[in-house]
Amino acid sequence: MLHPLITVSRGLRKLAASARARWAATPKERRGPTLFLVAACVLVVALLPYGPLLALVTVMGAAAWKGRERRVVKTGPDEAETARLKGLYEALVPYFSVPEDPSRSSPTGATGAGPSGVRLRRGRASHPAEDRVPPYFTDGDPAARARIEQLLHAKSGRGREYRFDWDEEGNRLVLSVLPALPTTVAAQRFVTVPGETVLGFTDADAVQRTVPVVAADGTEDAPAVVWRTGPRSTEPHLLAVGRPGSGTTSLLRSIALQALPTATS
């Protein structure tokens, strides 16, 4: 009984958020004419016969359409993705086998198969990907781990960030694709104590501290990477290095913006 109400309420929230985003993106010199046009349309609709009723039905219909649950149909990998996945398996064979192993066709010993937990999405390993590590693999050796991680990182695609979780007791390796960090937080004067500068934001489980920020959809608490200067600092110097388009200039602008209150006080 409550499902239609939940759908409509979710759609109304999405419509309101979309309207706020459009209003925020509208230049200030165009907000006056836009507001006048909207008010004129509302007045015309109010004067029409059955106008308010039709407007209400239209808004409810748009909210129901906007708030509907979109079901994503999952399909298996295509021929190119299957070939890429097979190449990933074959690249692991020299590392996850020994010359005495009678079944060296795949890391897990299954001919042409490979780890059953690994899946591809859009041609790359999806989140998460699980691999059964043979018992004789030296997963306690940092150098052996580094070779496997470097190989998986190169074969799965260098355009994303990965996390490797080694389970030595269960002989498992879980490759997780980290989600993209949010881009809704712009450069601003963050709430910090003197001697602290926010460099950016990271995963929620990577740090124990959050700072309040003003994002595109309101105020929220975000896990921040804080750089300390002064007597409390263990790293008093900062070197920002990056390729064009990597965000180095935005980082320096953010640091300068946060330093302005200290410089002017």
Buried (B, 14 or more C-beta within 10 A) or exposed (E): EEEEEEBBEBBBEBBEEEEEEEEEEEEEEEEEEEEEEEEEEEEEBEEEEEBEEEBEEEBBEBBBEBBEEEEEEEEEBEEEBEEBBBEBBBBBBEBBBEEEEEEBBBBBBBEEEBBEBBBBEEBBBBBBBBBBBBEEBEBEEEEEBEEBBEBBBEBBBEEBEBEBEBEEEEBBBBBBBEEEEEEEBEBEEBEBEEBBBBBBBBEEEEEEEEBEBBBBEEEEEBBBEBBBBEEEEEEEEEEEEEEEEEEEEEBEEBBEBBEEEEEEE
